[in-house]
Amino acid sequence: MDDAASTLIGRQVTLTGHFDGPVKVEAARQLAAGYELRARLGTGQLEEVVVPAQKPQKLLSELGEATAATRPADPELTRLLVESARNRLLDLAGREVMARSLT
């Protein structure tokens, strides 16, 4: 089996023209003129689809582009977000305590 097809196993891909949304590739089998991919739909249903021989490589390149576009969050911005949420929770808790003491 081709490395590209076997690399797709376990990954979530979009097979435009075959399925409405992303699917998880569970198995790949080489055929004479392409590959048979067994994919699990978002509903949990297992479906099989035959794709041309070039499709696995194209899907991998698309996955690479998506991965390259994803970058880690800025640690300082994440810290500020968490600190802001903490302060809001403390403020709400303080208001609740004050409201209880007034009644």
C-alpha positions as CSV (number, residue, x, y, z in Angstrom):
1,M,0.0,0.0,0.0
2,D,1.1,3.6,-0.7
3,D,2.5,5.6,2.2
4,A,0.1,8.4,1.5
5,A,-3.0,6.1,1.9
6,S,-1.7,4.4,5.0
7,T,-0.8,7.8,6.6
8,L,-4.5,8.8,6.2
9,I,-5.6,6.1,8.6
10,G,-6.8,7.6,11.8
11,R,-7.0,11.1,10.4
12,Q,-10.0,13.3,9.9
13,V,-10.3,14.4,6.2
14,T,-12.9,16.1,4.0
15,L,-13.8,13.9,1.0
16,T,-15.6,16.5,-1.1
17,G,-18.1,15.0,-3.5
18,H,-18.5,11.9,-1.4
19,F,-19.6,13.1,2.1
20,D,-21.2,16.2,3.4
21,G,-18.7,16.8,6.3
22,P,-15.4,15.6,7.6
23,V,-14.9,11.8,8.1
24,K,-12.3,9.8,9.9
25,V,-10.4,7.3,7.7
26,E,-10.3,3.9,9.4
27,A,-8.8,1.7,6.6
28,A,-7.4,2.0,3.1
29,R,-7.0,-0.8,0.6
30,Q,-5.2,-0.4,-2.7
31,L,-7.2,-1.3,-5.9
32,A,-6.0,-1.5,-9.5
33,A,-6.8,2.2,-10.3
34,G,-7.1,3.8,-6.9
35,Y,-7.9,3.2,-3.3
36,E,-10.9,2.0,-1.3
37,L,-11.2,4.1,1.9
38,R,-13.3,3.0,4.8
39,A,-14.5,6.2,6.6
40,R,-16.5,6.8,9.7
41,L,-19.0,9.6,9.4
42,G,-19.8,12.0,12.2
43,T,-23.0,9.9,13.0
44,G,-20.8,6.9,13.6
45,Q,-21.8,5.1,10.5
46,L,-19.1,3.3,8.5
47,E,-19.0,3.9,4.8
48,E,-16.6,2.9,2.0
49,V,-15.6,5.0,-1.0
50,V,-13.3,4.5,-4.0
51,V,-11.0,7.3,-4.8
52,P,-8.4,7.9,-7.5
53,A,-4.8,7.0,-6.9
54,Q,-3.8,10.7,-6.6
55,K,-6.4,11.5,-3.9
56,P,-4.6,10.3,-0.8
57,Q,-1.5,12.5,-1.6
58,K,-3.8,15.5,-2.3
59,L,-5.6,14.9,1.0
60,L,-2.3,14.8,2.8
61,S,-1.1,18.0,1.3
62,E,-4.4,19.7,2.3
63,L,-3.9,18.4,5.9
64,G,-0.4,19.8,5.8
65,E,-1.7,23.2,4.8
66,A,-4.3,23.2,7.6
67,T,-1.7,22.1,10.1
68,A,0.7,24.8,9.0
69,A,-2.0,27.5,9.3
70,T,-2.6,26.4,12.9
71,R,-0.2,28.0,15.4
72,P,-0.1,27.8,19.2
73,A,-1.8,30.5,21.3
74,D,0.3,33.3,22.6
75,P,1.1,32.3,26.3
76,E,0.8,35.9,27.5
77,L,-2.6,36.4,25.9
78,T,-3.8,33.1,27.3
79,R,-2.6,34.2,30.8
80,L,-4.5,37.4,30.5
81,L,-7.7,35.6,29.4
82,V,-7.5,33.3,32.4
83,E,-6.8,36.1,34.8
84,S,-9.7,38.2,33.4
85,A,-12.1,35.2,33.8
86,R,-10.8,34.7,37.4
87,N,-11.3,38.3,38.3
88,R,-14.9,38.3,36.9
89,L,-15.7,35.2,38.9
90,L,-14.2,36.7,42.1
91,D,-16.2,39.9,41.4
92,L,-19.5,37.9,41.0
93,A,-18.7,35.9,44.2
94,G,-18.1,39.1,46.1
95,R,-21.4,40.6,44.9
96,E,-23.2,37.5,46.0
97,V,-21.7,37.6,49.5
98,M,-22.6,41.3,49.8
99,A,-26.2,40.6,48.7
100,R,-26.5,37.9,51.3
101,S,-25.2,40.1,54.1
102,L,-27.7,42.8,53.2
103,T,-30.7,40.5,53.6
